[in-house]
Structures are given as C-alpha cells and as structure tokens.
Amino acid sequence: MRRFIAFVLAAFVALASFPRAEAATYWQLVEEGNRLAEAGKAEEALPYWLQAIPMIIADGNKRMAGYYAQQVAYTLDELGRSEEALPYYEMKVQFYRETGVPDEQMRWDILRIEQLKPRLEVFVARPTAGVKPGDLAKHEPAFGALYGGTVDHDPAVYDDLDRAAATYGKPYGMVMVYNSVAEYDYLNVSSLVLEKGVPLQIAWQPKLGLESVTEPVVRAYARKLAEYGQPVYLRFGNEMNGNWVPWYGNPELYKEKFRLVARIMREEAPNVAMVWAPNFVGADYMPYYPGDEWVDWVGVSAYHDAYYRGDMSKSDMVAGLYHQGQKANPLDKFKEIYEQFADRKPIMIAETGYNYSNDTPEARRLGLPIYDASEWAAQTARYVYAYLPMVYPRIKMVGHFNNPRTGDPQAYTMSQNPTLLKAVREAIADDWYLSSLNQVPEDYWLPIAQATLHGKTRVASYVWLGDRGLGKVEYRLDGRLVATSHQVPYVADIDLSGLTGKHVLTVQAYDKSGRLAAERSYTFDASSVKVKLDGRVLDFARQPVNENGRILVPFRAIAEALGAEVQWNAQTRTAIARKGGIELRLTIDDPVPVLNGKRMEPLQTPARNVDGHTMVPARVFAEAFGMTVDWDGRTQTVLIQSPASAAGK
C-alpha cells in the first residue's frame, strides 16, 4: 500500500517533466483541469481531462494518458458514477503496463476493475447419480461441502451438537478444534463431541514456536488421533503467512516441520488428512508450501468484514485491497488459492465468518463508531453459499468460527445475530452442505458451455454487477421470454423437450435499477447426436460428430464418464485410457487401436482432432471396457450400457 501511494505522489512530480512538443493544446486542458481539481472542483475538471486524453494518446505519451485516465476514474468513482469510471480504470492499467509499471503499484486499480466489471456465468443442474469423480483425496466427499464450526465457545451450543443442529438447522458434519503443540498429551476436545464420533478439523498450533514440534511430541499426538478413529483434518500451523502467529517468518523450518508431522501421521494415524491452510491476507504463502506429496487438502482462512478491521473510517481503497468492505465481491477471497490448487487438491474454507457488527469490547476500547451491518452480512452469506457449488465446486468444507471471545473489533458469532442466523440456516439447507461424509447431494452444477442441452433443464446464473447492485435475470429461448428469477442464484426451469434443429438460449442480467448489465447467448443443436450411459445423457463441451455413420466423442469426457483414467501423449498424439487392468490407446489419424499392447483391426474412422478436441470412436472405446453399445437412429442417440447396469436388469 505504501509503495502504491508513493507511486501516485511521484506521478504528480513527474508531470513537470512530460514532453510538450506540439502539445500546447492538451497541456492547456490538463493544467486547467488540475487547477480546478486543486480548488476542490473535481467534477468541473472532468471535461478538461476527458478532452485531453485522446490528444495525449495521439501524441504517444501513454504514461501521461494513463495518469489522467486515473484522475478521471477516481473522480467519477467519488461522484458515484462507477459504471462510467470502469473504462478509465482499465485504460490506466493498460497504459501503465505498457510502460513498465508493475501490477503491485496498481493493485487498487486492478481490484477495483474486478469489483466493477459485470460477471455472468450460466450453469446447468445435473444429477450426481452415476457420476464418479476421479482422484478424490483422503476424506474428500465426491460432491458437496462438509459443513461445521466451532462449538466450545458458541453461546448457543457449548459443545452440545444437538443444540448445534437445532440452532443452525442441520447437524454439523464436522467440528472445528484448536489444540496447541506440546501443551497437552491428550486430544483436547470435549467428551460431548468425541462421543458423537464426528469428523474433526483441528488447528494444531505450535504456539511455543516451531522448535517445539519434535518427533516424540508429534508421534504421541498422532497416536491420540488414531485412537479417535474418525476422520481428522489436521491444519498444522495454520495462517503461517501471517505475522500475528509465532510460527511465521521461517518458511524453510515451517516446511520441515510440516513434512515431519505429515510423515508421522501417515505412519501412526491413517485417519488423518493433512491440511495446509494459509490466510488469504498476509505475506506470500507459497514459500511456506511443503509440496504436493505432503498435503492432502488446501485450506484458507477468509472472513467477510463490512468495514476493514471493524473501522468505518477506513476507506474503500483500504478495504478493497483485502477484498473486504461492502463493495467487494466476497467470492474473490477464494479465487487465487482455488485457481492455484483445485486442479489437484480439495479446498476447504477452514475458518470464516460474516461481520454483522463491531459492538464489541475491543471496538469500544479503541473508540470506534459502532455500526450494525446485519443485513449486509445476511446478504453476503446468502450470496456465498448460493454460489460456492457453482463457482468453486471443489471447495469441499466450510468451517464457521463462532467465538465471541477473540479480542477483535469485529463480531462474527452467527448464533448471536438473528438476521444473519436466519440467512445462514436458509442457505445451508441446500443439500450441497453436508452433515456427513456419507451424504451425497442430489445435483451438481455444470458450466453450460460443457453441457449437452436437452429435455427439462434447470439453469442458474452467477451474477456480479459491482456497485450497480443485483436485480433480476431473464432467460430467453430464441428471443422468447421463458423464465425470470429475482433471487440469487437465479434458478429457472426451462423445458427444451421436443425441440429440433439449432436454437439460442439468451441470459440477461439486470441491475437493481432495472437496466440491462450483462448478457450471454448459447447456441445449441437439439438434433445433434447424444450419448447415453446407463440411461443418463452425457455432457460434452464439444458435441459428438457423426462421420459416415461413425460417432466420434471427446476422449477425456467419455473416458471419465466410463470411470477410466486418462493420459495424453502429446509427442505421439495418442489418447490412453486405463480401467480395471485394461489399457486402450488411440492415436490421432491412425486407424489401428492398441488394446492391452495388441494391435486391433483397423477402424473405418480413426481418432481425429476436431476444433482442438481429441475425438474418438464411441463404439470401440466403450466395447474395449466391456460395455455394450447400440444406436437409436430415431433420436440420434448412442446407447451405452455398463455390465453392472445390464446385470441389474
């Protein structure tokens, strides 16, 4: 932040050195605009800067153009005209990047663009039945997110899990626990919790320093966890990237100790999954990452504050730098760590809370103005819980920190705020939020671009419109309005049955003033070839191709649907699938498949590359893995039946 402010101040000084060759006209404009701004008349300065910017660009001075784009953006934003400010924020960032300014010095501008830029993504509901995601980690649910929180200091619960279920509307699927390394030779959890046998998410904290993490101490604790016998998610040294914890500051020693703990847990306590969990703010967390081989889950601590650190005097800029405040998209807190790890690790929101007030002893001690942000907290919770299953489907656990005795200015304890509690109860009633690892939600959400649209279809839309606020979403089929939704996640049921040929589904998001803010259109062919596996229509991002009566389907999608492991050899352009001791190899444009190392009879239609997708013959692929294949010419559908399904009939 200090570097950013220093850069802005330096920009004022640098104005004197900007070249003036053949630029007297725009210099007169910017100087008049600057004079008005210095006199406190920034709105009157706007026309001068706006007129000057195209001239500055034409003169080739991108740095100066970027600077005045910044002045326009900040002024418009302060005047409440954020929609008009957005292109000028984007102009400033573009020109500064082109002239070598690092992103760190434009952090606020980049974040403000994220806040203001409309987002609209559409999803389709699909049944989980018959879908088996591959590469699940230890104690990872196939679908859904295990839900729970702290119970020891929650005034509505106090370790009674029956009271937790009554308070929050469903039983906790896990309980959050905090233990200190070397402080106890036992599992410091209430017997009321242990008797229930619920999974535990334990923050094991080396409060005496990383040197206290020795092999005898770790081994003794591991044996206690093994005695418990139920799933344990062990967050060793959580928030290690924050200077507020004693184990911060020595990444190499931290990684050494994490690996020690992980090794001993694997030897002594197979019920333990290792969780590496930084805070979403703080120092760069990657120097502390011990490596994929030592980590089962990745977690993150991420709280939602109405005002930064409970202080209403903090500017939107300060709050926005941390994805906090009432202008930030709360989902962006998880974006960086999700994009970095979710392709290979399940993610947990290890600690979270929604700040509804700062009516706390610490805020009063600091002399902070007291506020009530109950409605904002409730809306934020509804928004986050509605969209986690769509935007971040591999966030597989959510833990609420419900403890009023933290010493922080912000209050988060859900049970103590009826408005927030009602919102959370309603939001987690969705079966995506699990009370047990044995539960499976009925549906999951698939991006519409990856779906094969057909029949009765449930859709939903992820919408963010920044300062403009959320209004409604309309769904139109070939221009005809077929559904309207007014609440996140804007669910609608659309009947596509009986359609033939090509159609267009258009989704329109409106802001709270009723103006159209974002629009997406999706073209689909209702007559295209479909593939059914045991009666379930498979979804493909690239639809199947009928080539001279031979149906080609996307390799990865069909392999994963059949439960096969997939591999791609880019050098030989060979698709490889393995399942149950069977290996099938199909090489692009080579008609001869290889099954378990033996060359088969040549195919009339080999695997192809179609629009960047590896397309393989559906019949040979399915039959290689013991499936039966048939063709329904009337509905243009490939019918694949697994041995288990056939036996069931």
Secondary structure as GFF3:
##gff-version 3
##sequence-region A 1 649
A	DSSP	alpha_helix	2	14	.	.	.	ID=ss1
A	DSSP	three_ten_helix	15	17	.	.	.	ID=ss2
A	DSSP	alpha_helix	24	38	.	.	.	ID=ss3
A	DSSP	alpha_helix	42	58	.	.	.	ID=ss4
A	DSSP	alpha_helix	62	78	.	.	.	ID=ss5
A	DSSP	alpha_helix	82	98	.	.	.	ID=ss6
A	DSSP	three_ten_helix	103	106	.	.	.	ID=ss7
A	DSSP	alpha_helix	107	116	.	.	.	ID=ss8
A	DSSP	beta_strand	119	127	.	.	.	ID=ss9
A	DSSP	beta_strand	145	150	.	.	.	ID=ss10
A	DSSP	alpha_helix	161	168	.	.	.	ID=ss11
A	DSSP	beta_strand	174	180	.	.	.	ID=ss12
A	DSSP	alpha_helix	191	196	.	.	.	ID=ss13
A	DSSP	beta_strand	200	205	.	.	.	ID=ss14
A	DSSP	three_ten_helix	210	212	.	.	.	ID=ss15
A	DSSP	alpha_helix	215	228	.	.	.	ID=ss16
A	DSSP	beta_strand	232	236	.	.	.	ID=ss17
A	DSSP	alpha_helix	251	268	.	.	.	ID=ss18
A	DSSP	beta_strand	272	276	.	.	.	ID=ss19
A	DSSP	three_ten_helix	286	288	.	.	.	ID=ss20
A	DSSP	three_ten_helix	292	294	.	.	.	ID=ss21
A	DSSP	beta_strand	297	301	.	.	.	ID=ss22
A	DSSP	three_ten_helix	308	310	.	.	.	ID=ss23
A	DSSP	alpha_helix	316	320	.	.	.	ID=ss24
A	DSSP	three_ten_helix	330	334	.	.	.	ID=ss25
A	DSSP	alpha_helix	335	341	.	.	.	ID=ss26
A	DSSP	beta_strand	347	352	.	.	.	ID=ss27
A	DSSP	alpha_helix	361	365	.	.	.	ID=ss28
A	DSSP	alpha_helix	374	391	.	.	.	ID=ss29
A	DSSP	beta_strand	395	400	.	.	.	ID=ss30
A	DSSP	three_ten_helix	414	416	.	.	.	ID=ss31
A	DSSP	alpha_helix	418	428	.	.	.	ID=ss32
A	DSSP	beta_strand	433	434	.	.	.	ID=ss33
A	DSSP	beta_strand	443	447	.	.	.	ID=ss34
A	DSSP	three_ten_helix	448	450	.	.	.	ID=ss35
A	DSSP	beta_strand	456	464	.	.	.	ID=ss36
A	DSSP	three_ten_helix	466	468	.	.	.	ID=ss37
A	DSSP	beta_strand	470	477	.	.	.	ID=ss38
A	DSSP	beta_strand	480	485	.	.	.	ID=ss39
A	DSSP	beta_strand	492	495	.	.	.	ID=ss40
A	DSSP	beta_strand	502	511	.	.	.	ID=ss41
A	DSSP	beta_strand	516	525	.	.	.	ID=ss42
A	DSSP	beta_strand	530	533	.	.	.	ID=ss43
A	DSSP	beta_strand	536	537	.	.	.	ID=ss44
A	DSSP	beta_strand	545	547	.	.	.	ID=ss45
A	DSSP	beta_strand	550	554	.	.	.	ID=ss46
A	DSSP	alpha_helix	555	561	.	.	.	ID=ss47
A	DSSP	beta_strand	565	569	.	.	.	ID=ss48
A	DSSP	beta_strand	574	579	.	.	.	ID=ss49
A	DSSP	beta_strand	582	587	.	.	.	ID=ss50
A	DSSP	beta_strand	594	595	.	.	.	ID=ss51
A	DSSP	beta_strand	598	599	.	.	.	ID=ss52
A	DSSP	beta_strand	608	610	.	.	.	ID=ss53
A	DSSP	beta_strand	613	617	.	.	.	ID=ss54
A	DSSP	alpha_helix	618	624	.	.	.	ID=ss55
A	DSSP	beta_strand	628	632	.	.	.	ID=ss56
A	DSSP	beta_strand	637	641	.	.	.	ID=ss57
A	DSSP	alpha_helix	643	648	.	.	.	ID=ss58
###
